[in-house]
Amino acid sequence: MKKLTYTMTGIALCLSLVQTAQAQFNINETFRNNTIASGITLGGNARLTSGAGDPQGQGWLRLTSDSNYQAGYAVIQQAFPSAMGVLVDFEYVTWSRPGDGSGADGISLFLFDATQSDSFRVGGYGGSLGYSKRTEAAGLSGGYLGLGLDEFGNYSNPTEGRVGGPGFIKNAVVLRGPAPNYAYLSGNQVITDDGGTGDNGGIDYNSTTATRPTASQFYRRVQISLEPYNGTYRVTVKWKKHTSDPFTTLFGPVTMTSLPPAMLKLGLASATGAQHNFHEIRNLIITTPGNISVDKQGPEYINLNGGHNSLNYDITVSNGSTIALNDIQVRDLLPAGYTLSVDTGITIENYGNPANTVSNLTVSNGVLSGTASIAADAEVTLHLRGVINGLTAGQSIRNTVRISSASIQDQDTTNNVDTVYTMVQAPLPVTLSSFVASPSGNDVQLSWITSMEINNDHFEIERGTDGRHFQTIGSVKGSGDSKEQHQYAMRDADAMAQPAGMLYYRLKQIDRDGSSEYSIVRQVSLQHEEGVVLYPVPFKDVLHLRVQSANEGEGSVALYSVDGRRLVQQAVSLQKGYNDITLATGATWPAGIYTVEYTAQGQVYRYKVAK
């Protein structure tokens, strides 16, 4: 970190250093695999795509799909002291398939009071991006700061309960402040003309496409720095639009005028409305600002093919300080059996700054070492392209890199080391291309695709309510031996009526000899955060609500048309536990989006539902 001069007593200095050591905060989550760190909670429509649309180990965190009226979020459950500051870095892609309604709404990064965790609730959807308030919804519980990557333009708009702002601005990066006002603080419209196709320089990919645009077609990496300043923060937002670009500043530093809560938590949210996009996140890094740090990327798994297996790594060393550093020592403990040529297997990316170099690279006794010279507030990446042999199925390949510098007082060393684990797997008897579980009316539709089958007798479909205990709910015959693609499906009837907030599904593939393999686990959310389940969706003549109530009491349910007219309302008597409510609707009402308003215990909750 920067060299600091303290004008305090020795005792106070010691206390400060102890607090800093306790405040170290470092999270690195790629979202490429089908599991995530236990300290990250997903909610709403958020899900992982690895093995469910994307090959395993090559997935994304999908906050929303390209459908109307969706919202998803991810919350980092580790709280951190606000006095330490935070640096957040992630890649994203927003895109839509061919069809009407592309281009909305956006992604938000938010900080909130950690004491609000028990009553956590994301903010309004649509143009409020899950942070600020909206006409029919309150803002984020205990929100302190919300940065919006706004495609459609309403996050800057002082409408629907949002306070302040210059009005409707598309392709804007916008900062809003604390609850209860969530006031507009600053922003930057990255492009003024939303014309053109493909990557036009804006927030999202400006053409519909059947598949996700590649990194060469559309790439965005965002970095948000909150540096402590006079008890608050100075906020700086940067991004890069190509992998080899340096970061450019979008705005900042902007000084927050409100003191932050003593402890904070952080999260990401995304929303769609009448228009939509896929909103996807990858390679999330959260750490402390103003120091040196290292990030290592590698594959989540590798197939056991025999002989030499290609194994590639990327090591990015960052200098977040205000001075150039020429003595950052890099030591990478390579896996056993890994062969790497310094001359032909390593390339160095300097992001347009020739001052960013790595010299004296050597490989000796299984250790890659070198010295990095990096300009202030810059980074350099080593691309390692090697091979490994001597693998066995089930083996975990570990690779750890460490950095250090004698030129600065680096008070947070947790981000000076990073480890990548790669699992070795034998070729499976069945290659599962995708496995999807999704609500369909009052049922859950299960579908999966195989690209190869060897000795496959059948699949058993298992369901659970806690992600740990499962029971078999059906069986589907396999295709035996095949190198062709096969599609399978099964419908879990009336699954939406299950008394649970979440259902978990997995496949058990069974060979002719009785041996078996399990697929990844897919989740289907049945209830909103307030304990309300709506089904079937879309509804026809009757809409059902399953309500979980903590106490006995009185409540009401109403249904509103898209123009705000109340079409039906009925009182309900709630019992402690689950309550089933039937709301009769008009069979002649037109198809479209309606609003359900549920009132209980002094709280009003609103949900969009399709007919």
Secondary structure, DSSP 8 states (H G I E B T S, - for coil): -------S-HHHHHHHHHHHHHT---EEE---SS---TTEEEEET-EE-BTTTB-TTS--EEEE-SSSS-EEEEEEEEEEEGGG-EEEEEEEEEE--SSS-BS--EEEEEEEEGGGGGG-----SGGGTTTS-BTTB---TTEEEEEEEESSSGGG---TT----SS--SSEEEEE--TTTT-EEEEEES-S---SSS--SSSS-SS--SS---TTT--EEEEEEEEEETTEEEEEEEEESSTTS--EEEEEEEE--S---SEEEEEEEEE--SSB-EEEEEEEEEE-SSSEEEEEE--SEEE--SS-EEEEEEEEEEE-SSS-EEEEEEEEE--TTEE--TTTSEEEE-TT-TT-EEEEEEEETTEEEEEEEE-TTEEEEEEEEEEE----TT-EEEEEEEEE-SSS--S--GGGEEEEEEEEE---SEEEEEEEEEEETTEEEEEEEEEEEEEEEEEEEEEESSSS--EEEEEEEEEEEESS-EEEEEEETTGGGSSSSEEEEEEEEEETTS-EEE---EEEE-S-TTSEEEESSS-SSEEEEEEEESS-EEEEEEEE-TTS-EEEEEEEEE-SEEEEEEEE--TTS-SSEEEEEEEETTEEEEEEEE-
